[in-house]
């Protein structure tokens, strides 16, 4: 399936970011079901960039197509501002984290829309208990073959990307012991996680057909792997990240993902082989990243060894350095990494607030404040 000839200029030059947010009461910080607001989103009355999600306590935003990191930052500022304004009109504020610190799924109501109602019929309690939010990044590719080539090669890099985005340490009123508990909750679904290498576009399509025939999914749009070819856009979509509370971290995640697509598509175009790595070891690496984030060690699924998380980040930056330099982004990306490492992930900051105050509402309030500050 390896392509030949000059690498298409379309690879990795466009980026779009989707973010999901919890709606909470500005005083109590509890989840704030907003059926009228969500119904307006279903009717496309909140503009092109603010959308409904599966429950009436969530909103989703989508940036549209961006071509530079400056455009990504401006677009994220804009979509977050639009979502905040929409929430304020319903008497709510946004909580930009993948889990709510103390709320329960029992406080949620499924959005009355045929798509979400069909999800509940298919996946039952998994859909009803969907009290998590995520961040998805689309990166432009010219065709399905390129998307699959990137998917096959990016698998070992997904854990370190996850470790840099954790924002879900607290769930249902308890410290989970994980930086990204969302990853564990999401892992209950039968079609999530790091997929096996596909080998070809044809093989990928066979897998999708098999999952449809099994009744696991209705179509490719319900394929919830950590990375997948988009079913409706000329992109490869990364779905592994927690919501980044700080806008800077969302920009950084988008930059790293886009650079990886460019670098790995180039390796495929040159005929470099897919690194052999066991799916079981990838699962172990993903679990380790979800647990420890940047505060401990990560498991390198190719080498089969534990490495300090910050060494893993440095190794990723080293692989992407030439590509980022060619685009004039290396200094900005390194600065964003330095700031992330210095202040810690959202999960680390949430735990610090929790240990200092012993008050989960203070944690939620801090997340709301930080997520409302444009980077």
C-alpha positions in Angstrom: 0.0 0.0 0.0 3.0 2.3 0.1 2.6 5.3 -2.1 5.3 6.5 -4.5 6.5 9.8 -5.8 6.5 13.2 -4.2 4.7 13.5 -0.8 1.5 15.3 -1.3 1.4 18.9 -0.1 -2.0 18.1 1.3 -0.6 15.9 4.1 -0.7 17.5 7.5 -1.2 21.0 6.3 -4.8 21.4 7.6 -5.9 20.9 11.2 -9.3 21.0 12.9 -10.0 20.6 16.6 -13.2 19.4 18.3 -13.6 19.9 22.1 -16.3 18.7 24.4 -17.3 20.5 27.7 -19.4 19.9 30.7 -22.1 22.5 31.5 -22.2 23.4 35.2 -24.0 25.8 37.5 -21.9 28.9 38.2 -22.7 28.8 41.9 -22.8 25.2 42.9 -20.5 23.9 40.2 -22.8 20.9 39.8 -23.8 19.6 36.4 -26.4 21.9 34.9 -28.8 20.1 32.5 -29.7 22.5 29.7 -32.3 20.8 27.5 -33.4 24.1 25.8 -29.8 25.0 25.0 -29.0 21.6 23.7 -32.2 21.5 21.6 -31.1 24.8 20.0 -27.8 23.2 19.2 -29.5 20.2 17.6 -31.5 22.7 15.5 -28.2 24.4 14.5 -29.2 27.6 16.1 -25.9 28.2 18.0 -23.9 28.7 14.8 -21.7 26.4 12.8 -19.1 25.8 15.6 -21.2 24.8 18.6 -22.9 21.5 18.6 -24.8 19.1 20.9 -23.4 16.1 22.6 -24.9 12.9 23.9 -26.2 14.4 27.1 -27.9 17.7 28.0 -25.0 18.6 30.3 -22.5 18.8 27.4 -21.6 20.9 24.4 -19.1 20.3 21.6 -17.2 22.8 19.6 -15.4 22.5 16.2 -12.9 24.9 14.9 -13.2 24.4 11.2 -10.1 24.2 9.0 -6.8 25.8 10.2 -3.5 26.0 8.5 -1.1 27.4 11.0 -0.7 27.2 14.8 -1.8 30.9 15.0 -5.0 30.0 13.2 -5.5 27.0 15.6 -5.1 29.3 18.6 -7.4 31.9 17.3 -10.0 29.3 16.3 -9.9 27.7 19.7 -10.3 31.1 21.4 -13.3 31.7 19.2 -15.0 28.4 19.7 -14.5 28.5 23.4 -15.9 32.0 23.6 -18.9 31.0 21.5 -19.6 28.0 23.7 -19.2 30.1 26.9 -21.7 32.7 25.5 -24.2 30.0 24.6 -23.8 28.4 28.1 -24.2 31.8 29.8 -27.5 32.3 28.0 -28.7 29.1 29.7 -27.3 30.2 33.1 -24.4 27.8 32.9 -20.6 27.9 32.6 -18.2 25.5 30.9 -16.0 23.0 32.8 -13.1 22.2 30.5 -12.0 18.8 31.9 -12.7 15.2 30.8 -14.5 14.3 34.0 -16.5 16.4 36.5 -14.9 16.1 39.9 -18.0 15.1 41.9 -21.0 14.7 39.7 -22.5 11.4 38.7 -23.8 10.1 35.4 -27.2 9.7 37.1 -27.6 13.5 36.9 -27.4 13.4 33.1 -30.2 13.2 30.6 -29.6 11.8 27.1 -30.1 14.5 24.4 -33.4 13.9 22.6 -32.1 13.4 19.1 -32.4 10.3 16.8 -28.6 9.9 16.7 -28.1 9.8 20.4 -31.3 7.7 21.0 -29.9 5.2 18.5 -26.6 5.1 20.4 -28.5 4.2 23.6 -30.4 1.4 21.9 -27.2 0.0 20.5 -24.9 0.4 23.5 -27.3 0.5 26.4 -25.7 1.4 29.7 -22.4 2.3 28.1 -24.1 5.2 26.3 -26.2 6.2 29.3 -23.2 6.4 31.6 -21.2 8.5 29.1 -20.1 11.2 31.6 -16.8 12.1 30.0 -15.6 14.6 27.5 -12.7 14.4 24.9 -10.6 16.4 22.5 -10.4 15.2 18.8 -7.9 16.5 16.2 -8.4 16.1 12.5 -5.3 16.3 10.2 -5.7 16.6 6.5 -4.6 13.7 4.3 -5.3 13.2 0.5 -6.7 9.7 0.7 -7.6 6.7 2.7 -4.4 4.9 1.9 -2.4 7.7 3.5 -4.7 7.8 6.5 -4.2 4.1 7.1 -0.4 4.4 6.6 -0.3 7.0 9.3 -2.6 5.0 11.6 -0.3 2.0 11.4 2.8 4.0 12.2 1.5 6.3 14.9 0.4 3.6 17.3 3.5 3.6 19.5 3.4 7.4 19.9 -0.2 7.6 21.2 0.6 6.9 24.9 3.0 9.9 25.2 0.5 12.2 23.5 -2.1 11.0 26.1 0.3 11.5 29.0 0.5 15.2 28.0 -3.2 15.9 28.1 -4.6 14.3 31.3 -7.5 16.2 32.9 -9.6 13.5 34.5 -8.1 12.5 37.9 -11.3 12.9 39.9 -14.6 11.2 39.1 -17.8 10.7 41.0 -16.4 12.4 44.1 -13.2 10.4 44.4 -9.5 10.5 43.4 -9.2 7.7 40.8 -5.4 7.4 41.0 -5.2 8.2 37.3 -4.3 11.3 35.4 -6.8 10.2 32.6 -9.5 8.2 34.2 -11.5 9.0 31.1 -9.2 6.6 29.2 -10.3 3.7 31.5 -14.0 4.6 31.3 -13.8 4.9 27.5 -12.0 1.6 27.4 -15.2 -0.2 28.4 -16.6 0.2 24.9 -16.0 -2.7 22.5 -14.5 -0.5 19.7 -12.2 1.9 21.5 -8.4 2.0 22.2 -5.4 1.6 20.0 -6.3 -0.5 16.9 -4.1 -3.1 15.4 -2.2 -2.2 12.3 -4.5 -2.4 9.3 -1.9 -3.0 6.5 -4.0 -1.5 3.7 -7.1 0.6 3.0 -8.9 -2.5 1.8 -8.1 -4.4 5.1 -9.4 -1.4 7.1 -12.7 -1.4 5.1 -13.0 -5.2 5.8 -12.6 -4.5 9.5 -15.3 -1.8 9.4 -17.6 -4.2 7.5 -17.0 -6.9 10.1 -17.8 -4.6 13.0 -21.0 -3.5 11.2 -22.0 -7.1 10.6 -21.3 -7.9 14.3 -23.7 -5.1 15.3 -21.0 -3.2 17.3 -21.2 -0.2 15.0 -23.8 1.2 12.6 -21.2 2.7 10.2 -17.6 4.0 10.2 -18.6 7.2 12.0 -19.1 5.2 15.2 -15.6 3.7 15.1 -14.2 5.1 18.3 -10.5 4.1 18.1 -7.8 6.4 19.5 -7.0 7.2 15.9 -9.1 6.5 12.8 -9.6 7.6 9.2 -12.5 10.0 9.3 -15.7 8.7 7.7 -16.8 12.0 6.3 -13.7 14.2 5.9 -10.3 13.8 4.1 -8.5 13.5 7.5 -7.0 11.2 10.0 -8.7 11.8 13.3 -7.0 11.5 16.7 -9.4 10.8 19.5 -7.2 9.8 22.4 -6.8 13.1 24.3 -8.5 14.4 27.4 -10.0 17.9 27.1 -7.1 20.3 27.7 -8.2 22.8 30.4 -5.5 25.3 29.4 -5.9 26.5 25.8 -2.1 26.3 25.3 -2.1 22.6 25.9 -4.8 22.1 23.2 -2.7 24.1 20.7 0.3 22.0 21.7 -1.6 18.7 21.2 -2.8 19.8 17.8 0.8 20.8 16.8 2.3 17.5 17.8 -0.4 15.5 16.1 -0.2 17.4 12.8 3.6 17.1 12.8 3.4 13.3 13.5 1.1 12.9 10.5 3.5 14.7 8.2 6.6 12.8 9.5 4.9 9.4 9.4 3.3 9.9 6.0 6.8 10.8 4.8 8.2 7.5 6.1 5.4 5.6 4.4 6.1 7.4 1.2 9.7 6.3 1.4 8.7 2.7 2.0 10.0 2.5 5.6 8.4 -0.5 7.4 5.8 -0.2 10.1 7.5 -0.8 13.5 6.5 -4.2 14.9 4.8 -3.8 18.3 2.4 -6.1 20.1 -1.1 -4.8 20.7 -0.9 -6.1 24.3 2.2 -3.9 24.9 0.4 -0.9 23.4 -2.4 -1.4 25.8 0.1 -1.6 28.7 1.7 1.7 27.5 -1.7 3.4 27.2 -2.7 2.3 30.7 0.6 3.5 32.1 0.2 6.9 30.4 -3.4 7.2 31.7 -2.2 6.4 35.2 1.0 8.5 35.6 0.8 11.2 32.9 4.0 13.3 33.0 4.7 12.6 36.7 6.3 9.2 36.5 7.6 6.7 33.9 6.0 5.7 30.6 6.3 2.4 28.9 8.0 2.3 25.5 6.1 -0.4 23.7 8.7 -0.7 20.9 11.8 -1.0 23.2 9.8 -2.8 26.0 11.3 -0.6 28.7 10.1 2.1 31.2 11.4 5.6 30.6 11.0 8.8 32.5 8.0 10.6 31.0 9.9 13.7 30.3 12.6 11.7 28.4 9.7 10.3 26.3 8.5 13.8 25.5 12.0 14.9 24.6 12.3 11.9 22.3 9.1 12.8 20.5 10.3 16.4 20.0 13.6 15.1 18.6 11.8 13.0 16.0 9.6 16.0 15.0 12.3 18.7 15.2 13.1 18.9 11.5 9.5 19.0 10.5 8.6 21.6 13.0 11.6 23.7 12.1 10.6 23.6 8.4 7.2 25.1 9.3 8.7 27.7 11.7 6.9 26.0 14.6 9.8 24.4 16.6 10.4 27.3 19.0 6.7 27.8 19.8 6.2 24.0 20.3 9.2 23.7 22.6 8.0 26.7 24.6 4.6 25.2 25.0 6.2 21.9 26.2 8.3 23.8 28.6 5.3 25.5 30.1 3.3 22.3 30.3 6.1 20.5 32.1 6.6 23.5 34.5 3.0 23.8 35.6 2.0 20.1 35.1 -1.1 18.7 33.4 -4.6 19.8 34.3 -4.9 16.5 36.3 -1.8 17.4 38.4 -3.1 20.9 39.1 -6.6 19.5 40.0 -5.0 17.1 42.5 -2.9 20.0 44.0 -6.1 22.0 44.6 -7.9 19.0 46.0 -5.1 18.2 48.5 -4.8 21.8 49.5 -8.5 22.5 50.0 -10.2 19.2 50.5 -13.1 20.7 48.6 -14.1 19.2 45.2 -16.1 22.3 44.5 -12.9 24.3 44.7 -11.4 22.0 42.2 -14.3 22.5 39.8 -14.2 26.3 40.3 -10.4 26.3 39.5 -11.0 24.3 36.3 -13.8 26.7 35.2 -11.6 29.7 35.8 -8.6 28.3 34.0 -10.7 27.1 31.1 -12.2 30.5 30.7 -8.8 32.2 30.3 -7.7 32.5 26.7 -4.1 31.5 26.1 
